[in-house]
Every structure is written in structure tokens, then in C-alpha cells.
Amino acid sequence: MNFPGFLQRTIAATDLHKPLSLRINFSWILIGNVVYSACQWGMLTVIAKLSTPEMVGQFALGLAVTAPVMMFANLQLRSVQATDARRDYLFSDYLGLRLITTALAFVLIAGLTVIGRYREETAAVILIVGLSKSFEAISDVFFGLLQQRERMDRIAKAMMLKGVLALALMSVLLLISKSLVFGVVGLLAANIITLIAYDIPSGVLLLRDFDGSETASWGMARLLPRWNFHRLQELSYLALPLGFVMMLISLNTNIPRYFIEHYLGERELGIFAAMAYLIIAGTTVTGALGQSATPKLAKYYAGESGKEFSGLLLKMVGIGAVMGATGLLLALTVGKPLLTVLYRPEYAQHVDVFVWLMLAAGLQYMASFLGYGMTAARRFLAQLPLFLAVTVTSVLMSLLLIPLYGQQGAAVALLIAAGLQLVGSAWILMATLRSISGTQERSGAAG
């Protein structure tokens, strides 16, 4: 087979340079997020069904330790890419910076594992999860390229492939070995396979030049990292505030878990994490809609179309409110049997905590949509003091409430932090929209 010729025909057939509509992009990414999140929840359920709450706690701790580090190291480059409407930076710049920060992040995770003096099995889980997240971070750069070009279908397919592979491999390895360490190796393998077999080829297809100037070559230089120190420094300074913001957002989610592990142990952490993971059902929708709408919001803002920007954002926030109310209603009516079926009876004994978590989830969904709006408006630096305040609040509330009220105190701490995030995000966006209106009025007066 003439492989280059075959791939060239495939490229032409996929027509990747044609953006998809917001509705199609949302549909694709929603399906991808639903499948991926279901698989992620499936992994937690498999661990809960096949092992003990302590092992669930180990897995939750692995995610809690690695997530803030990786979130900061990622610098939210995917959002920076997606909102780079003027194409100020090349894909090679984003990839080069991501490789550097990911390597540094894994070294830091290893250091934290040593400093934490965790049990040998827990330490191994943290390190393998950290390595898995490193490969996932590289895939994320390719997702940013696809999101920028409004081709969420390729992202959705990658997420579905990764999720199904991870669930299957983890389940088989955990069933055979009865060890969580071997189970998370399956998660690592799934991320490596998806990156090599799908994400990198997607980048090749999208970056291929259709103007006829490269008919005899692949233009692979576009896919390779570019080590231009000046450009990497500029991009780092641009994205650094958002990196801090994403780290703080991750800390806000995980700070109560650190305190639960410290005061109550891995078993209680496992039960709390399993209930909190059901929030992902709503996060799936917020992520799908937010990621799909971000390029369009960025174009509205760049074109100073404040009415269209605020109109789309308000619709998104309304969806978040409906989702939150639905989750709270389910927790109040069928929370206990739901937790019993999904996990085990010992999880259902904490249904009161589940109700508080669903209440916090509703505020988080609305705040998350506002976060996409701030990012689309490229208000990166303005988010930093907001999330710093939210993080300090989360620490103080966890320190005060968890020793007194246990898991319920942790859920209330999440609720208070989410409320502060919602109010602060709304204030920043209102100020942003006022600035657009002021610019338009001055332009009209000058005309």
C-alpha cells in the first residue's frame, strides 16, 4: 500500500480545516465527556466493588496530590490556544512549553511523594498516577489545537478511546492482581496508547497544509516542539496567571480531602471521594458546553460584541443552575438507595453529606461557566486574586469544620468556597462587559 497516498486521501476526506458549528461541537464533546466521565466513575466503582474504602482512598489521594501540580504545570495552555484568535503563537510553541513544564511537574510530584512519607503502596500509586497525568498533559496540547480550530469531534473520539481503554485495562489488572498499583498501570497504558495512536495523528492531519505548497512533504516541523527561548518566555508570562488559577481551582477541590485524610484516615477519604465523584455527571455537561462555546465567546469578545457575549454566557449559567437543582433533588429523594446501588451500604450511611455535596455542585457548575467566560475574555490575571481568596477560604473552613463535623464539614467547606467563586467571577465579568460598553460609546462619540 502507498501509505502516504492513502493518508493524503484520508486527510482530504476528513476536511479538518472546516470548523464545525457550535451545536455539532457541543454534541460531540458532550458525548465524549459523558463516555469518558462514565469510564472514570466506572474505575472508581470497580475499585469500590472489588476492594475496600481504604483502597478507594489511596486512589483519591493519588489524584489529590498530583492534580494541583499538573494543573499549575499545564498553565491552562489549552484555553490559551483555544482563545488565540489572532494565532499569535504556533502549535510548536505550545508543545515545547508543555513538555518542559510537564517534566518539571513530575519531578515535583516525586519530591512530594518522598516528603509525604506515604506507605509504599500509596506512594507507588501516586507516582504512577503522576506519570499517567504527564502523558495526558501532552495529549491536552493536541486537544487545544483541535479546540482552536473548532473540531471537537476529534477530541471527543480521543476521550472515548482513552476512557474505554483505561476502564478495561484497570478492571482486568485489578481483578487479576488484587493490587491497586497494577490497576493504575492500566490507566497509564491507556493514556500512552491514545497519545501515540490517535492524538499525534490528529495533529498531523490538522497541521497539514492544503494550499499546495507542501504536496510532497508532511511539514512535520509544525508538529515538533520549537525551542525559541524568547517565544517560550512570552507564552509563559501570558499563561502563568492562568496556571496559578487552575492550581488554585484544583486545590479548592482537594483541600478538604487533604484534611479528611489527615484527621479521619484513608477509609473516610474513600467514602467522601466516591460520593463527590458523582458531581462529575454535571461537570461533564459544563465542560462540554464550556469548551465548545469558548472559541465563540472569544470571537465575540475580540469583536467587542458585548451583547452576544453576555447573552450566550447567561444561557450557560442558566443551564448550570438547572443542573444543580436536579442533582439536589435526586440527592434528597433517592440519595440513599442510589449510593447503595452504585457503591456499598456503608457509603449510603453518609447521605446527609451527599446532599451538601450536591448543593455545592450547583454553585460550582454556574461558577465554572463564568470561568469559561473570563478565560474567553482573556482575563487571566484578574482571576488570580479571586481564586487565591477562594483557596484561603477553603483552607480556613476545612480547618474549622472538618475536625468538628467530619465529612459533612468538608462538604460545607466546598459549598462556601463555591459560593465565593461564583460571586467573584460574576463581579469580574460585569466589570469586563462595562469596559466593552465604554469602548463602544467612545468609538461612537468619536465617529
C-alpha positions, 0 to 999 in steps of 0.5 A, a space after each residue: 500500500 502507498 501509505 502516504 497516498 492513502 493518508 493524503 486521501 484520508 486527510 482530504 476526506 476528513 476536511 479538518 480545516 472546516 470548523 464545525 458549528 457550535 451545536 455539532 461541537 457541543 454534541 460531540 464533546 458532550 458525548 465524549 465527556 459523558 463516555 469518558 466521565 462514565 469510564 472514570 466513575 466506572 474505575 472508581 466503582 470497580 475499585 469500590 466493588 472489588 476492594 475496600 474504602 481504604 483502597 478507594 482512598 489511596 486512589 483519591 489521594 493519588 489524584 489529590 496530590 498530583 492534580 494541583 501540580 499538573 494543573 499549575 504545570 499545564 498553565 491552562 495552555 489549552 484555553 490559551 490556544 483555544 482563545 488565540 484568535 489572532 494565532 499569535 503563537 504556533 502549535 510548536 510553541 505550545 508543545 515545547 512549553 508543555 513538555 518542559 513544564 510537564 517534566 518539571 511537574 513530575 519531578 515535583 510530584 516525586 519530591 512530594 511523594 518522598 516528603 509525604 512519607 506515604 506507605 509504599 503502596 500509596 506512594 507507588 500509586 501516586 507516582 504512577 498516577 503522576 506519570 499517567 497525568 504527564 502523558 495526558 498533559 501532552 495529549 491536552 496540547 493536541 486537544 487545544 489545537 483541535 479546540 482552536 480550530 473548532 473540531 471537537 469531534 476529534 477530541 471527543 473520539 480521543 476521550 472515548 478511546 482513552 476512557 474505554 481503554 483505561 476502564 478495561 485495562 484497570 478492571 482486568 489488572 485489578 481483578 487479576 492482581 488484587 493490587 491497586 498499583 497494577 490497576 493504575 498501570 492500566 490507566 497509564 497504558 491507556 493514556 500512552 496508547 491514545 497519545 501515540 495512536 490517535 492524538 499525534 495523528 490528529 495533529 498531523 492531519 490538522 497541521 497539514 497544509 492544503 494550499 499546495 505548497 507542501 504536496 510532497 512533504 508532511 511539514 512535520 516541523 509544525 508538529 515538533 516542539 520549537 525551542 525559541 527561548 524568547 517565544 517560550 518566555 512570552 507564552 509563559 508570562 501570558 499563561 502563568 496567571 492562568 496556571 496559578 488559577 487552575 492550581 488554585 481551582 484544583 486545590 479548592 477541590 482537594 483541600 478538604 480531602 487533604 484534611 479528611 485524610 489527615 484527621 479521619 484516615 484513608 477509609 473516610 477519604 474513600 467514602 467522601 471521594 466516591 460520593 463527590 465523584 458523582 458531581 462529575 455527571 454535571 461537570 461533564 455537561 459544563 465542560 462540554 458546553 464550556 469548551 465548545 462555546 469558548 472559541 465563540 465567546 472569544 470571537 465575540 469578545 475580540 469583536 467587542 460584541 458585548 451583547 452576544 457575549 453576555 447573552 450566550 454566557 447567561 444561557 450557560 449559567 442558566 443551564 448550570 443552575 438547572 443542573 444543580 437543582 436536579 442533582 439536589 433533588 435526586 440527592 434528597 429523594 433517592 440519595 440513599 438507595 442510589 449510593 447503595 446501588 452504585 457503591 456499598 451500604 456503608 457509603 449510603 450511611 453518609 447521605 446527609 453529606 451527599 446532599 451538601 455535596 450536591 448543593 455545592 455542585 450547583 454553585 460550582 457548575 454556574 461558577 465554572 461557566 463564568 470561568 469559561 467566560 473570563 478565560 474567553 475574555 482573556 482575563 487571566 490575571 484578574 482571576 488570580 486574586 479571586 481564586 487565591 481568596 477562594 483557596 484561603 477560604 477553603 483552607 480556613 473552613 476545612 480547618 474549622 469544620 472538618 475536625 468538628 463535623 467530619 465529612 459533612 464539614 468538608 462538604 460545607 467547606 466546598 459549598 462556601 468556597 463555591 459560593 465565593 467563586 461564583 460571586 467573584 467571577 460574576 463581579 469580574 465579568 460585569 466589570 469586563 462587559 462595562 469596559 466593552 460598553 465604554 469602548 463602544 460609546 467612545 468609538 461612537 462619540 468619536 465617529 
